[in-house]
Amino acid sequence: MDRLPNPSWLRSFETAARHLNFTTTAKELGLTQTAVSLHIRSLEAELGQKLFTRNARRLELTELGQSYSLTVRRALGDIALSTNSLFGPASRQTLTIRAAISTATYWVAAELSDFTARHPEIPVRLVSHIWNDSVAPGDVDVEIRLGYGDWPGVQSEKLTDEKLVPVCRTGDSPLTLNALAQGPLIHILGYEDNWARYFQANDIAPPDQPPRHSVDTSVAALQLVMAGAGYATVLERFARNAIRQAAPIVIAGPAIPFAQSHYLISTQGAAQPTAAAGLFCAWLRERLAADAAD
C-alpha cells in the first residue's frame, strides 16, 4: 500500500489548518489541546516537513502545509460524502426493490416517477438481475419475480396476467403474420419456445430455421429490434412501456396469453415489511388495477 499517515493525525491537521488555532481545533474534535499538538508533531515527523509556523500569538501554515491541507480536506470530504450516502440516516430509510433486469427496465423504472411524486420522502434503490436462481439473499424490501409462483422457500402474491406480442422496428412492420414468420427472429434464452407458441396460437406453422440472434434478456432483444436486426416476442407490458418512452418499435401482431405472471415475493419467516415497502406494494396494486380497468 502507498504511504498513508495515521488518519487521526490527518483529521487533526485538516481541522487545525481551517482554524489556525489548536484550542479551537481541540474543541471541534473533542480532544485536548495537548492531543492535537501531539497529532500535528507526529504528522510532521512522519512527513519530515514542517506544516505550521508557530508564532507567539498565531499559527500559520507553511507553503507545503497550505498545499497539503487542500488535498487532505478534499480526501476527507470525499470519504464523508461517500459514508453519508451509503451508510447515513437516509440510507436506512431507503426502499430497496429487486426485479429481473427486463422487469426493472421496462416496467418498474417506467412507473417509479409516479410513486416518487406521491412519496417524495422515500428514497428508492432499484437493483436488477437476469436469472431468479442467481439472486443471493440480501437487504431487499420488495422483490418482484416473473414466473409460475412455485418457488420454494418463499411466499408469492400474483400481481399480473401477462400477454406476449411480436415487435419490430418502426417502419419495418411485416404486412402479415406469415411474413413475420419469415424472420429474422430473435430468441430470448429461457423462452426459446415463445415464437413457436405465438405462431401456433395464430394457426401458423412455426418456421424451421435457426434464430438470427439469441440473447438473455428482453432488454437486449428490444435493443436488437431497434437496431433493425430482426423481430422479437416480448411481454406486451414491456413493449407498451418502451413505446411510451419513444423507443422506435411497434407491436407487429395480436397479443396472446403468456403462461407466466409477475409476483410479489416474501421469504417465509422474514421480518414484517417496512412502512415504505407497504406503501410501495399498495401503490403497485393500485396502478395495476387502474391498468386492468383501462
C-alpha positions as CSV (number, residue, x, y, z in Angstrom):
1,M,0.0,0.0,0.0
2,D,1.2,3.6,-0.7
3,R,2.3,5.6,2.2
4,L,-0.6,6.8,4.3
5,P,-0.2,8.7,7.6
6,N,-2.4,8.0,10.6
7,P,-6.0,9.1,9.8
8,S,-6.4,10.7,13.2
9,W,-3.3,12.9,12.6
10,L,-4.8,13.9,9.2
11,R,-8.1,14.8,10.8
12,S,-6.4,17.0,13.4
13,F,-4.2,18.6,10.7
14,E,-7.2,19.4,8.5
15,T,-9.2,21.0,11.3
16,A,-6.2,23.0,12.6
17,A,-5.5,24.2,9.0
18,R,-9.0,25.6,9.0
19,H,-8.9,27.3,12.4
20,L,-5.2,28.0,12.7
21,N,-5.7,27.5,16.4
22,F,-5.1,24.4,18.4
23,T,-7.5,25.3,21.2
24,T,-10.4,25.7,18.7
25,T,-9.4,22.5,16.9
26,A,-9.4,20.6,20.2
27,K,-13.0,21.8,20.9
28,E,-14.3,20.8,17.5
29,L,-12.7,17.3,17.7
30,G,-13.5,16.7,21.3
31,L,-9.8,16.3,22.2
32,T,-7.3,18.1,24.5
33,Q,-5.1,20.7,23.1
34,T,-2.1,18.6,24.1
35,A,-3.5,15.7,22.0
36,V,-4.0,17.9,18.9
37,S,-0.4,19.3,19.2
38,L,0.9,15.7,19.5
39,H,-1.0,14.7,16.4
40,I,0.4,17.6,14.4
41,R,4.0,17.0,15.6
42,S,3.7,13.3,14.9
43,L,2.4,14.0,11.3
44,E,5.3,16.5,10.7
45,A,7.8,13.9,11.9
46,E,6.2,11.2,9.7
47,L,6.4,13.5,6.6
48,G,9.8,15.0,7.5
49,Q,8.4,18.6,6.9
50,K,7.0,21.4,9.0
51,L,3.3,22.1,8.2
52,F,2.8,25.0,10.6
53,T,4.9,28.0,11.6
54,R,4.3,28.5,15.4
55,N,4.5,32.2,16.3
56,A,3.9,33.6,19.8
57,R,0.3,34.6,19.1
58,R,-0.7,33.0,15.9
59,L,-0.4,29.8,13.9
60,E,0.4,29.9,10.2
61,L,0.6,27.2,7.5
62,T,3.8,26.7,5.7
63,E,3.7,26.7,1.9
64,L,3.8,22.9,2.0
65,G,1.2,22.8,4.7
66,Q,-1.1,25.0,2.6
67,S,-0.8,22.7,-0.4
68,Y,-1.2,19.6,1.7
69,S,-4.3,20.9,3.6
70,L,-6.2,21.3,0.3
71,T,-5.5,17.7,-0.6
72,V,-6.3,16.3,2.9
73,R,-9.5,18.4,3.1
74,R,-10.7,17.1,-0.3
75,A,-9.9,13.5,0.6
76,L,-11.7,13.7,4.0
77,G,-14.7,15.4,2.3
78,D,-14.9,12.6,-0.3
79,I,-14.9,10.0,2.5
80,A,-17.6,11.9,4.4
81,L,-19.8,12.3,1.4
82,S,-19.5,8.6,0.5
83,T,-20.1,7.5,4.1
84,N,-23.2,9.7,4.4
85,S,-24.6,8.5,1.0
86,L,-24.0,4.8,1.7
87,F,-24.5,4.5,5.5
88,G,-26.0,7.7,6.7
89,P,-29.5,8.1,8.2
90,A,-31.2,8.5,4.8
91,S,-29.9,5.1,3.6
92,R,-31.6,3.3,6.5
93,Q,-34.9,4.6,5.2
94,T,-34.2,3.7,1.6
95,L,-36.7,1.4,-0.1
96,T,-34.8,-1.3,-2.0
97,I,-36.7,-3.0,-4.8
98,R,-35.3,-6.0,-6.7
99,A,-36.5,-7.3,-10.1
100,A,-35.3,-9.1,-13.2
101,I,-33.5,-6.6,-15.4
102,S,-36.2,-6.5,-18.1
103,T,-38.9,-6.1,-15.5
104,A,-36.8,-3.4,-13.8
105,T,-36.2,-1.5,-17.1
106,Y,-39.5,-1.8,-18.9
107,W,-41.9,-1.8,-16.1
108,V,-40.8,-0.8,-12.6
109,A,-38.5,2.0,-13.7
110,A,-41.1,3.3,-16.1
111,E,-43.6,3.7,-13.3
112,L,-41.4,4.8,-10.4
113,S,-41.8,8.5,-11.1
114,D,-45.5,8.3,-10.0
115,F,-44.6,6.6,-6.7
116,T,-41.8,9.2,-6.1
117,A,-44.3,12.0,-6.8
118,R,-46.6,10.6,-4.2
119,H,-43.9,9.7,-1.6
120,P,-41.0,12.1,-2.1
121,E,-39.8,11.4,1.4
122,I,-38.9,7.8,0.5
123,P,-35.6,7.3,-1.4
124,V,-35.8,4.3,-3.8
125,R,-33.0,1.9,-4.8
126,L,-33.8,-0.4,-7.7
127,V,-31.5,-3.4,-8.2
128,S,-31.8,-5.9,-11.0
129,H,-30.6,-9.4,-12.0
130,I,-31.0,-11.7,-15.0
131,W,-32.0,-15.1,-13.5
132,N,-34.1,-15.7,-10.5
133,D,-31.8,-18.5,-9.3
134,S,-28.8,-16.2,-9.4
135,V,-30.2,-13.9,-6.7
136,A,-28.4,-14.1,-3.4
137,P,-30.2,-13.2,-0.1
138,G,-29.8,-9.5,0.6
139,D,-31.2,-6.4,2.2
140,V,-34.3,-6.2,-0.1
141,D,-37.6,-4.6,0.9
142,V,-39.7,-5.6,-2.2
143,E,-38.9,-8.3,-4.8
144,I,-40.8,-8.8,-8.0
145,R,-40.4,-12.0,-10.0
146,L,-41.7,-13.3,-13.3
147,G,-42.6,-17.0,-13.3
148,Y,-45.2,-19.5,-12.2
149,G,-45.3,-18.7,-8.5
150,D,-43.9,-22.0,-7.4
151,W,-40.5,-21.0,-5.9
152,P,-39.5,-23.0,-2.8
153,G,-39.0,-21.2,0.5
154,V,-40.9,-18.0,-0.5
155,Q,-44.5,-16.8,-0.4
156,S,-45.8,-15.3,-3.6
157,E,-48.6,-12.9,-4.4
158,K,-49.7,-12.9,-8.0
159,L,-49.8,-9.4,-9.4
160,T,-50.4,-9.6,-13.2
161,D,-51.7,-11.6,-16.1
162,E,-49.3,-11.1,-18.9
163,K,-49.6,-11.3,-22.7
164,L,-47.0,-11.9,-25.4
165,V,-46.6,-9.7,-28.5
166,P,-44.2,-9.6,-31.5
167,V,-42.3,-6.3,-32.0
168,C,-40.4,-4.9,-34.9
169,R,-38.6,-1.6,-35.6
170,T,-40.8,1.3,-36.7
171,G,-41.2,1.2,-40.4
172,D,-40.3,-2.5,-40.7
173,S,-43.6,-4.0,-39.8
174,P,-44.5,-7.1,-41.9
175,L,-47.8,-6.9,-43.6
176,T,-48.9,-10.3,-42.4
177,L,-48.1,-12.8,-39.7
178,N,-46.9,-15.2,-42.4
179,A,-44.4,-12.6,-43.5
180,L,-43.4,-12.1,-39.8
181,A,-42.6,-15.8,-39.6
182,Q,-40.0,-15.4,-42.3
183,G,-37.9,-13.5,-39.8
184,P,-35.2,-12.8,-39.0
185,L,-36.3,-13.9,-35.5
186,I,-34.6,-13.0,-32.2
187,H,-34.8,-15.6,-29.4
188,I,-34.6,-15.0,-25.7
189,L,-32.7,-17.6,-23.7
190,G,-35.1,-19.5,-21.4
191,Y,-38.0,-18.5,-23.6
192,E,-36.9,-20.1,-26.9
193,D,-40.4,-21.6,-27.5
194,N,-42.1,-18.2,-27.4
195,W,-42.1,-17.8,-31.2
196,A,-43.4,-21.4,-31.7
197,R,-46.2,-20.7,-29.2
198,Y,-47.0,-17.4,-30.8
199,F,-47.3,-18.8,-34.3
200,Q,-49.3,-21.9,-33.2
201,A,-51.7,-19.6,-31.4
202,N,-52.3,-17.9,-34.7
203,D,-52.6,-21.2,-36.7
204,I,-49.3,-20.6,-38.5
205,A,-46.6,-23.3,-38.8
206,P,-43.5,-22.3,-36.8
207,P,-40.6,-21.5,-39.1
208,D,-38.0,-24.3,-39.4
209,Q,-34.9,-22.1,-39.2
210,P,-32.3,-21.2,-36.5
211,P,-32.6,-17.8,-34.8
212,R,-30.6,-14.9,-36.2
213,H,-29.7,-13.8,-32.6
214,S,-30.2,-15.3,-29.2
215,V,-29.9,-13.0,-26.1
216,D,-30.5,-13.5,-22.4
217,T,-32.9,-10.6,-21.7
218,S,-35.8,-8.7,-23.2
219,V,-33.8,-5.6,-22.8
220,A,-31.1,-6.9,-25.3
221,A,-33.8,-8.3,-27.6
222,L,-35.5,-4.9,-27.8
223,Q,-32.2,-3.2,-28.5
224,L,-31.6,-5.5,-31.4
225,V,-35.1,-4.8,-32.7
226,M,-34.5,-1.1,-32.5
227,A,-31.3,-1.6,-34.5
228,G,-33.2,-3.4,-37.2
229,A,-31.7,-6.8,-36.5
230,G,-35.0,-8.7,-36.6
231,Y,-38.2,-9.3,-34.7
232,A,-38.7,-10.4,-31.1
233,T,-41.5,-11.5,-28.8
234,V,-41.7,-9.7,-25.5
235,L,-44.4,-9.1,-22.9
236,E,-46.9,-6.6,-24.1
237,R,-46.4,-4.6,-20.8
238,F,-42.7,-4.2,-21.8
239,A,-43.4,-3.3,-25.4
240,R,-46.0,-0.6,-24.5
241,N,-43.8,1.0,-21.9
242,A,-40.9,1.0,-24.3
243,I,-43.1,2.7,-26.9
244,R,-44.2,5.3,-24.3
245,Q,-40.5,6.0,-23.8
246,A,-40.2,6.8,-27.5
247,A,-38.5,3.5,-28.5
248,P,-38.6,3.2,-32.3
249,I,-40.6,-0.1,-32.2
250,V,-44.2,-1.1,-33.0
251,I,-46.3,-4.1,-32.0
252,A,-46.5,-6.3,-35.1
253,G,-49.3,-8.6,-34.3
254,P,-52.1,-9.5,-31.9
255,A,-51.3,-10.4,-28.3
256,I,-51.6,-14.0,-26.9
257,P,-51.8,-15.1,-23.3
258,F,-48.4,-15.7,-21.6
259,A,-48.2,-18.5,-19.1
260,Q,-46.0,-16.7,-16.5
261,S,-47.0,-13.8,-14.3
262,H,-45.3,-11.2,-12.1
263,Y,-45.4,-12.0,-8.3
264,L,-44.6,-10.1,-5.2
265,I,-42.1,-12.3,-3.2
266,S,-41.6,-12.5,0.5
267,T,-39.3,-15.0,2.2
268,Q,-41.0,-17.4,4.6
269,G,-40.3,-16.4,8.2
270,A,-38.9,-13.0,7.1
271,A,-39.4,-9.9,9.2
272,Q,-42.5,-7.7,8.7
273,P,-42.3,-5.4,5.7
274,T,-41.2,-1.8,6.4
275,A,-43.7,1.0,6.2
276,A,-42.1,2.2,2.9
277,A,-42.5,-1.3,1.5
278,G,-46.1,-1.4,2.5
279,L,-46.7,1.9,0.8
280,F,-44.9,0.7,-2.4
281,C,-46.9,-2.6,-2.6
282,A,-50.2,-0.7,-2.1
283,W,-49.3,1.8,-4.8
284,L,-48.3,-1.1,-7.1
285,R,-51.6,-2.9,-6.7
286,E,-53.4,0.4,-7.3
287,R,-51.5,1.0,-10.5
288,L,-52.1,-2.5,-11.8
289,A,-55.8,-2.2,-11.0
290,A,-56.0,1.0,-13.0
291,D,-54.2,-0.6,-15.9
292,A,-56.6,-3.5,-15.9
293,A,-59.6,-1.2,-15.9
294,D,-58.2,0.6,-18.9
